[in-house]
C-alpha cells in the first residue's frame, strides 16, 4: 500500500461534499427539520428553506420554481420524468427515441416501456460518442411521445449537441439527463424535462432534481400525493435539499476558473497516457467534452484487475467498461462507439485536484499496466501518439463475405472472455507472413468490438466476421484479420 495520501479521481461517480454543502447541511439540520407541509412554526421555517432552495435551483437551471421537483436521486428523476411524459402523451403515440449511449436509468426505463407495448429507437453515435442532431431528429415519427438525450456522457465525457438537436424536434418534448454536467456547465437550452443529481456536483447524496416545463403533458405513474407538485410522493429531505442548492450555487460561481484548470489537467492526461503506455486508446470527443473527465482503454488488460492495482497504490478511478472477469458483456457506451472495451479506465477529477496529483497518477500508471501485462509475455510496440477517435465504427460483418481461406491460421478462443481472445490473437499473429489471414473463433460479445479495435491500433486489416461453422465451430463467430505488415 502506498504511503502517499490517497487520490480520489472518481468524481463522475460521486463528487466529494463541497464545503458550502457541509455548512448549509449543518445549519439546515438545526433550522429545517420540521415538516414543510405543516402550518406550525417549525413547519413554516422548513417550508421557507425548501422554497428558497427550489428558487435557487430553478434560477441556475433556467426554470420556474414551480417547474422544479426534488427526488431521491438522478436515477429516480429520469425514471419519473420519462414515465410521466410517456403516460401524459400516450394519445400522441407509443414511440420513444433515445441515444444509444444513455445512462442505464434511461435504458432500463425504455425496456419497461417496451415491455408494456411501446416502441423504441436507439440512435447511434460516431466513434467519439457524439450524436448527429439531424440523425437524431430523423428518428422522430408522428407517433413519437418523447425523446431523451443526455447532456454529457457519463463514461467518456462527450458533450452532446442538445440545443441543436432540440431545435429539430418540433413538438416532441426532449428529456435531458444533465446529471454529469449540471453545476459544471450551463444547462443547455431546448429541454422540456430535465434530470440532475446533487451528489455529482458536490451536494449530498439522496437529492435529485426533476424539472418539467409548463405546457408539457405529464401524468405521474405513481399514486397521487400532495407533495412536489404531485410528481414525487413522499417526505422531502429539507436539510439535504438546502445543502444541494447551496453547493450548486457555489460550484456554478467557481465553474469558469475551475473548469479551465481541470481542462488543462485532463489534457495533460490525454496527451501523456498514450506516450507512457503502449497500446492505449483514448476515447471520447477530444473537443466537445467535460472539463474534468478522460477515459482510455488498454489492450490486453482486464479492467477490473487494473482498477484493483490502482486502488492498492492509493488511486481511486472507475471504469466505463463492464468487460471484466466478473461480467460477460462490454459497456453499452463503448460498444455503441465501436472502440476498445478492455482495460478501460475513467479518470474524473474533483474540484481542487492539483498538477502534482495528476503527475503522481501518470508516474504510477505505466508500471501497473506493465505488471498486469507481464505474465502474457507479449512483445509490445513502443507507445504511439494519442488516438483521436474520428472514424465511424466498423459494423459487425461489414466486410463482403467470402469463402473460407484454406491457409488461414485459425485460433480457437471459444469460451474465453475479454480480453483473452485479443491476447490469443496478439500472441499468435507473428506466426503468419504478411498477406495471410488469421481467423479468431470467439463467443464473447466483446470480441466483436475489441478485435477491430486491435486491428486499427496495430495497423492491420479487419475483414469482418463470418459464421463460425465455416471454420468447424458449433457456436460463436469467426473474426477475420489480414496481416499487412
N, C-alpha and C positions, 0 to 999 in steps of 0.2 A: 504493500500500500504506500502511495506517495505521501511524504511528509509535508508537501506543499498544501496550501489551502485548496479545498475542492473548487472546481469550476462548474458553474451551472449554466450550460448552454442549451437549455430546452425551454425557452420562453414561449415557443409556439404551442407547447402543451399546456403550460400554465406559467404565468409571469410571477416573480416574487411580489409579495404585497407591497404596494407603494407606501412610503412613509405617510403621505397625506391620508391614504385609506386607513392606515393603522390609527392615526389620530382621530379621524372622523368616526371610526367604528367605536373607539373607546368612549367618545363623547355621546354618541347616539345610544349606546347601551345604558347610559345614565338618564338620558332625556327622552328617548324614543321607544321605550319598552312597552308602552301601552298599546291597546287595540285601536287602530286608527278609524275603525268603524263605529266607535262609541263616542258619546257626547260629553263624557266627564272630562276633567282637566287633563288627565294622563292621555286619554284618547285624543283630545284635541291637539295636544302637544305632538303626539306621534303623527297625526294627520298633517300638521303643518310641515314637519320634517319630510314626510313622504311626498307631499305636494311640491315642496321646494326641490327635492331630488328629481322628481318627474320633469319639472320645468327645466332643470339643468340638462338632463339627458336629451330632452326634446330640442332644446336650443342647439346643442352640439351635433345632433343628428339631422337638423333641418326639418323637424317635425313639429306638430302641435302637441301640447301636453296631453290632450285627450286622445291622441293617436297612440300614445305610449303605454304599454302594459309591462309589468315585470313578471318574469317567470323564474323557475328554479335553475335554469341553465340555458345555454345557447341551443343545446340539442332539443330541449322542450320547446323553445321558441320556434325552431324550424318545424318540429312536428305539428304544433298547434297552428302555426301560420299556414303551412301547406294544406293541412286537412280542412281548416276553416275556410280557406279560399276556394278549395276544390268543391266543398259542400255548398258554399254560397253561390257558386257559379255552375252548379250542376245542370241548370237549364240550358246553359251555353253549350255544354258538351262534357265529354269524359276523356279528354286528351291532355296529357301533361308533357311538357318539354323541359329538359334539363341538360346540362353539360355532362360529359362522360367522366369528369374529374371532380364532381361534387363530393362533399363530405358524406360519410356513411349515414348520417342522420337524414340526409335528403334521399339517398338510395333506398334506405330501409322504409321510409315513408312511401316512396314510389312503389316499392314492392307490395306494400299493404294496399295501396290504391289499385294496383294491377290485379291483385287477388280478388278485389271486390268488383272487377269488371272494367276498370279503367284501362286506357291505352297509353303507352309510354313511347317517347322518342328521346334517345340519348344522343346528343350532338357531339361529334368527335372534336379533337383538338390537334394542333400540329405538334411537332417534336419538342417544342418549347412549352407545351401545355396551354397554348393560347387558343381561344375560340375565335372563329371568324364571325363578326357581327352579322354579315349578310348570310352566312351559312346557318347561323343560329336562327335568324328570322325566317329563313326558308323552311324551317321545320314546323313553323306555326301553321295551323289549319283553322278553318272556320269553327271547328268544334273544340279548339284549344281553350281550356279553362284557366291554365296557369303556366307560367314559365319560371324557371328557377336558375339563377346564375350567381355563383359566389363572387365576391369582390376580389379575393386573392386566394390562391390555392394553399391549403394547409400543409401539403407535403413538400412542394418545391418552390413556393413563394411567388409564382407567376401572378401578376395583377391583370385581371380580366377587363376588357373594354365594356364596362357596364353601361356607361352613358350612351355610347354609340349603339350598343345593342338595343337598349330600351327605346331609343328613338325610332327603331324599325319595327317595333312590335305592335303598333296600332293600339287597339283597345284591350289587348291581352295584358293582364297585370303581371308584373315581374316581382318575384320574391328574391331579395338579395341577401345571401348569407355573408354578413360582414364580420364574422367572428374573428378572423385573423387580422383584419385591417383596422377595425374600429379603435379609435384612440391614437393609432399611429398615423393614419392617413385620413383626410376628409372623406366623409361618406359620399360616394358617387351619386350624382343626380339620376333621376329616372325610375327610382324604385317605387313600387306600390305597397310592398310589405318588406320589412327589414328585420333581420335577426342578428343578435350580438350576444357576447358573453363577457361578463365583467372580469373574470379571472385571467382572461387573455391580455387585458390592458393594465393589470396591476391592482384590480379591485379584489374583493373577497370572492371565494368560490361560493356557488349557490345562488348567484344572481344572473339572470339572463334578461334580455330586452326583446320584446316583440312590438314593432310599430306597424300599424295598419292605417294607410291613408284614408281620409274621409272619402266616401264615394265608392270604395272597394267593397264589393259584396262579400260578406264574411259571415259564416254561421258556425259557431263553435260546435265541435263534435262531442263536447263534454256536457254533463248536466248543468243546468242554469245555476249561476252564482252571482251574487251582487257585487263581488269584488273585481277589481281590474277590468272594468267595462264589460264584464261577463265573459271575457276571453280566457281568463286563467283562474280557476276556482281555488279556494283555499286561503289560508292566512299568509300575509306577506311579512317578510323579514325586514322590518323597517331599518334597524341599525345597519344591516348589510347593504341595503339599497342606498342609504345615505352615504356609506363609505364608497360604494361603487360610483355614485355620481361625483363625489368629491375627487376621487382619483382620476376619473375620466376628464374632468376639467383640468386637473394638474398635468396629466400626460399630454393633453392637447396643447397646453400652453408651452410645454417643453419640446413638442414634437419637431419643430423645424430644425433646431440646433442638434437635438439628439439623433434624428434621422440622418442628418448629414454625417455625423460622426460614425454611427453604426454602418452606414452605407460604405464608408471608406474601409472599415474593418472587414466587412463582408467581401469587398472587392479584393482585399489582400488575401483572404482565404480562397476565393475563386481562382485567383491567379497562381497562388503558391502551391496548392494541393497537387495539381497535375505536374508541377515541376519537381515536387518532392517524392511523389508516389507513382510508380509505373502503373499503367493500365487503369486509369481512373477516368470516369466520365462525369463532368459537372452538368447537372440537369436543371431545367427551368430557364425561363427567359432571362438573358443577361441584362436586359434594359428595363423591361416592364416587370419589376419585381419588388417585393417587400424589402425595406432597407436593412432588416436585421436577420434575414434568413438565407441560408445557402445549403444546397443538397448536392451530394456527389455519391457515385456508386463505384465500388472497387471490384474489378474482376477477380474471380477465384476466391472470394471471401464470403463466409457465412456472416450475414449482418448481425445476427444475434451474438455470435462469438466476438466480433469486433466491438460491439457496444459494451459487452461484458469486460473486455480488456481495457477499454477506455474508462469504464467505471472503476476498475481496480486502480487505475492511475489517477483517480480523483477527478475525472472529467465526465460530466453528465450530458449526453446528447440523446437524440432519438433516431428513429428510422422510419422512413416513409414506406419501407418495403415489408410485406408480410412473408417474404420468401426466406424463412428461417427454418431451423431444424424442428421447430415445434408446429409449423403450419405447412399447408400444401399448396397454397395459391399465392401468386405475387400481388403486390399492391395494385389496385384497380387504376390508380392515378398513373403510375409508371407504365402499366400495361397499355393504357389509352394513349400515352405519349409515344410508345414504341421505343423506350430507352432501356438501358441496362437495369435490371431489378436486383441483382445480387450485391451484397456488401454495401447496402445503402445506408448513408449517414446524413441526418438532418441536423444542422447546427443553427440554432436560433438564439441570438444574443440578447440578453436582458438589458434594460437601461443601466448605464453605468459601467458596462464592460470596457476594459482598458486594452490598449495595444499590447501591453506586456502579457496579459492573459491570453490573447489570441496567439502571440508568439510562442507561449508555452504549449498551447494546443498543437501548433504546427511543428514544434520540436519533438513532441511525443508521438504524433500520428504515424510517421513513416516507419519507425521501429516496431510499432504494434502491428501494422499491416504486414510487415515483413515476417514477423513472428507467426502470425496466423497462416501465412502462405508457405512458410519454410518446410513443413512436412510434405508438401506437394512435390517438391523437387523440380519446380518449373524454371526454365531459363527465360526470364522476363526481359523484354527490351527496356531500354532506358526510358525514364519518364518523358512524355511528349508534351507539346503545348496543350493548353486548355481546349477541351472540346466544347464548341459552342453549338448547341442544337439548333439546326435550321432546316434540315431536310425533313420531308414527310416520312413517317414510319413506313417500314416495309410491310405490306399486308401479308397475312398468312396465305401461303400458296400463291404469292404474287407472280412468281416466275411461270413461264409457259411450261406445261407438263411435257415430259419427255420419257423415253424408255429408260429403264434402269441400266446404268453403266456396268458392264461385266467386270471392269478392272477397278471399280470403286473400292476404297477402304471403308468397310462397314464397322462402325463402333456401336456396340450394344450397351446403351445406358438405361435400358428399361428398368423401372423400379428404383432408379436413383433420383434423389431430389436435389433441387437447387442448392449449391452451384456445381454439383458433381458432373452433370452432363457436359458442361463447358470445360471443366477441368480435364475430363477424359479427352475431349477434343484437342485441347492445348497440348496435352502430353503426347498424343499420337500424331499430331499434324506434321511433325518433322519427318515422319516416315515416308511421306509421299513426295514425288517430284512435282515441280510446277506444272500446272495444266490438269493434274489428276483430281478426281472427285473424292471427297470424304463424305460419308453418309453417317449421321448420328441418329440412332434409334432411341427415342425417349418418349415417356408418357407423363412427364412432369410439365405442367402448363407453363412454367417459367421458361422452359427451353425454347418455346416459340418466340419469346422476346429476347432472351439472352444470347442465343446463337447468332441471330442477325446483328445484334449489337457488338458481339465479339468480332464478327467479320469486319464491321465498319471500323472498329478500333485497331484491328490488326492489318487493315488494308487488303483483305481477302474478299472473294466474291460469294455472296449468299445467293443461291439459286432457288430458294423457296422450299416448299415441303411436298412430300409425296406420300401415298399410302404406305404404311409400314409393311403391309402384306407384299408389296413389290420386292421387299428385301427379306422375306421369310419370317416376319414377326406377326404375332397374332393380336397385337394391341399397339397403341401409341401412334407416333408419326415418324416419318423419315425426313430429317432436315439435311439439305444438300449444300455442301460448301466446296467451292472450287479453289484450289491453291493457285494464287497468282505469282507468288514470289517466295 
